[in-house]
């Protein structure tokens, strides 16, 4: 299906760009991408793998990403202050993004869905499960964490010194390739051509630095540790994490699985903070098993 727009979504009345794959009658699986990323960062072959396993797949641009609404009337993001505890420049938090996501389900006429969230998308998925439990059939949290600062921290010095913001398409592509190589999966080939292609498409769809920083601040402006509330969930849950994730240490995934009653943890050696094509089938199998079991128990 071609890309579409949903207008006036959720309490914030924002516009959200989205795409659907698969049959309308199949179990709905909503893919929630991470910070500073767009729906196209869920690779089409991964979406196709889920469709092949009998799922209706929905991917979308969160606010401040791609072709969805930019929160341009917000304060200038002050990352240094936020890191020091002053989040007054944050325009929104994870609860606001969760409300957007539930609003998209409303627009699509989906009463509840299977959520699959990656990185910050996993945090948003966890927040939806906490705040809107009736809208969640199952939860898959990938490469994410609980918000507990004792777990899931990045590898020290991961990105080194800050680089100047790229001012043109080619510079942005090169910048993305460098940064994503840094967090890629050491056990799998780094597909530079695919990364460069998605970076170019992302640039064409819309990129700006303040929007990316607002995503980062949304995490900092949210409840620090979701662990106590995750312990109250009664939703079928799968936690996927790489043993070699430099962005969110595997301790974040382990803590997520330990916090949610009955959650299943699947870890992969050599997996970093990326979606290697070699694992698309394995990821899809795990998600499909969770989804189909949850659907069976709903019947």
N, C-alpha and C positions, 0 to 999 in steps of 0.2 A: 504494500500500500504506500502511496506517496505521502510525503510529509504534510501534516495538517496543522492548523492552529485552533486552539480552544481559547476563547476570549472571556475575560472577566471571571477568572477562575479563583475559587476559594475566598476567604475573608479579605485578602489583600486585593482581590479583583484584578489579578495579573493575567497576562496572555502567555500561554504555554505552547511551544512547538512539540509535536509528538508524531510518532509513527507506530503502526500496528503491523504485525506479521501473524499469519496463521488464520485459523477459522474462528469466527465469532463465538461459536458454541463451546469451544475448548476452554479448559481452565485458564483464567487470566493470570499471567505472570508479568508483574510490573518491575522493570529494571531501573534502578536508581543509581545514577553515576556519581562519582566522587567530586571533590572540590576542584574548581577551575577546569572542569571537563564537561564535554557535551555528550548528547545521546549517541553521536557517531563513534564515541570511544567504546561503546559496546559493539564489537565487530560484527558485521553482517553474518559471517559464517557461524559465529556463536549463537546469534539469534536463530539462524536456520537450524542449528542442531537442536535447539529447544522445540522449534516448530515440528521437526521430524519426530520428536518424542511426544507429540500430541498436545502442545501448549499454544495458547494465544499469547503472543509476546507484545508488550507495549514498552517502548523506550521514549524518553522525553528529555528536553532541556529544562533543567531547574532554573528558577529565577537567576538572573545575572549570568546566564550561560547561553551561548548560541543565539537562537532567534527568539528566545523567550524574553519577557520584560526585563529591562535593566532598571535597577533602582537608582536612577541618576540624581535624584534630589536628596540623597543621603549625605551624611558628613564625610569628609575625606578620611579614608581608613588610616588609623594610626596604629600600625602593627607593633611598634616598639612599646607604646603605652599599653596596648592590650596584653602583650607578653608579660608586662610588669603588673598586670592586674586591673588596669583601667580600661574597661571595655565600652566606655561611653561613645566611642566613634563607631561601634557596631550598628549596622542598619537593621539587623534582624538576627534571629538565632535558629537553632535546629527545629524548635517547635513551630516557628513560622514556615519553615520549609516543609515540615511534615504536613501542616495545614494546606499548603499549596498542593502537595501530592494527593492528599485525600480529596481536595477540590477537583483535581483532574479525574479521579475515579468517578466523582459525581457527574462531571460533564460527559463521561463515557458511558454512564448508566451501569457502572460496575459496583455492586453492593459490597463486595469484598474481593481481595486479590491475594495472590502469593507474591510476596515481596522479595526481591533479590537486590541487595545493596552492596556496593563496592566502596571501601574506604570511608569517606564522609557519607557516601550513600548508605553504607551499613549503619552508620550512626543515625541517619534520618529514618531508616527502616526500623531500627530499635525504638526510636522515639514514637513512630506511628504505632507500633505494637503496644507501647506503654500508654499512649494517650487516646488511641482509637482502636482498642482491641477487637471490636466487632467488625472492623474493616479488613482484618488480616487473617487469611486462611493458613498461611505458613510464612516463615521468615528464614531467608538465607542471608547470613552476614559474612561477607567476603573481605579479607584483608582489612579488618576493622578492629575496633576496641570498645571498651565500656565507658571510657572517659575517666577512669581511675588513673591518676598521674603516675601511679607506681607500676603500671604495665603499658605495653604498646608504644613505648617511646621510640623515636627515630634513632638510627645509628649516629653517634656523635660526629659532627663535622660533615654530615652527608652531602650538603651542597657547597660547602666551602664559602668563599666570599660571594657577595651578591653581584649579579651581572646587571648591566644596563638593560632596560626594557627594549625589546626589539621594535624597531620603527617601520619595518617593511616585511612583506610576506616571506622572502627568502631568508632573511635574518631570523624571523620567528621560527621557521621550519628548522633551521640549524640549531637554534636555542632549544627547541623541544627535543630534537634528537639527542643532544648532549644531556639534557636533564633526565629524559626517560631512560637513556642508557644507564644512568647512575642508579636508578631504582629497579632496573630490569631483573629478570630471573637468570641467575648465573648458571643454572642447570639446563637452560634452553637457549636456542639461537636467538639473537636479537635481530628482528626483522626491520632493518633500517628503512627499507623502501616503504613498508606498510606504515611505520611510524611517521615518516615524512609525508606520505599521502594524507593520513588523517590530520596531521598538523596543518597542511595546506588547506584542506577542506574546512577545518575549524576556523582558520583565519578568514576564509571567504564567508563563512556563516556569521562571524562576528566575535571579535576578541578585544578586550581592553583590560588593562592592569588593575584599575580600581575595582572592577567587578570581581576579578580573581581574588583580590585582597579581602573583599567583603565576604566571600565564601570562607576564607580562613578565619576571619573574625567571628563569623557565625558559630563556629565550633567553640572558640574561646568564650563567647558570650553565653553559652548554654550551661545547663547544670553540669557541674564538674564530673560527678561520678554517678552513672546510671545503675550501678550494680544492685542497690537495694530494690529499685523498681523492676529491674530485669528479673529479679528473683520471684516477682509476683506473676510473671507471664505464664500463661497456659496455652501456648501456641507451638505447634510442631516447628522445630528449629534445627537448621543445619548451619554449622560454622565451618568455613573453608579458609585456610590460611597457609602461607608459605613458610617453611622453616628458615628461609633465607630472605625474609622481607626486611629491607633496610629502612623503609619508611615507617611502618607500624610493626614493631617487633611481634613475633609469634606469641609472646606472653599476652598480648591484647586479645588474640583469638582464643587462647586457652581460658582466659578470664571470662570472656563472653560465654563460652560453652559451659563453664563451671557455674555461672550466675543464673542461666536460664534452665529451669527444671526440664530434664529429659533431652536437652540439646545434644546433638551428635557433632563431634569435632572430627574433621578430616584435614590432615596436613600433608603437604607435598614437599619432599626434599628438592632443592634447586629452584623452588618457586619464590620469586621476589614480589614486588608490588606491581604486578602486570598480569596480563591475560595471554599467556603463550598459546599459539594455535595448537601446539601438540597436546594441550590439556582441554581443549574445547569439548571434546567428546566425553572425557572423564567428568568435567564439571557438569555438563548437561545430563549425564547419567545420574549423578548424585542429586541434582535439583529435581529431575523428573521423578526419581524414586520418592523424594520427600513430597512433591506435589501430588502424585497419584495416590500415595498412602493417605495424605490429608483429605483428598477428595473422597476416597473410599469411606473414611471415617465420618465424613459429613453426610453421606447418603442415608 
